[in-house]
Amino acid sequence: MTLYFLDLLGTAVFAATGAMVAARRKLDLFGALVLAFVTAVGGGTIRDAILGSTPVFWINDPTYIEVICLATALTILGRRWWHSTRYVILVTDALGLGVFTVIGVEKALSFNVSPLPAVIMGVLTGAGGGLIRDVFAGRVPMVLRHEIYATAAIAGGLLYVLTMNFGLSREFVVICCASVVFGLRLLAIYSNFSLPRVSGP
């Protein structure tokens, strides 16, 4: 139940970031719904297709679509409160990244995927939707910017697969690992923390 609640929370959060980007790009309502949808379920859809989990999760459970529509509507209605700061999108996206990374790892492991590929599935779940959103919106994807993004997801995913056999409660591990991703991403946002850049001669 905890993981399902976090999944819906992550769906709402990522849908909100998609709607925020649409508002910044001055798209219409349909454009906002498209960006919200691909951000919220894009990564998970690709993950399920790779794992052979079909029909994909949002087809089996229409609650995800309802959450996306509600989050989009609330975001658009409340845009005057968040529009003044660019950090709202970044922080909200960081929360979604943490939640979806752990969910992606968890689902891959449930399909008996070995730990390292499961971490990759977690990164894909967390970063895939945002990548599609940014491409659709004509922006440089967050995953390719100099602040750590995919690296934060990798760290959270690795922590999950390393601690899952320690006898800790599942809910505790999920929340801790998602918090690690969220915290690393916030560190990158507010402290300009990043990996060393590769430069030529």
Secondary structure, DSSP 8 states (H G I E B T S, - for coil): -HHHHHHHHHHHHHHHHHHHHHHHTT--HHHHHHHHHHHHHHHHHHHHHHHT--S-HHHH-THHHHHHHHHHHHHHHTHHHHTT-THHHHHHHHHHHHHHHHHHHHHHHHTT--HHHHHHHHHHHHHHHHHHHHHHTT---GGGSSB-SHHHHHHHHHHHHHHTTTT--HHHHHHHHHHHHHHHHHHHHHH--B-------
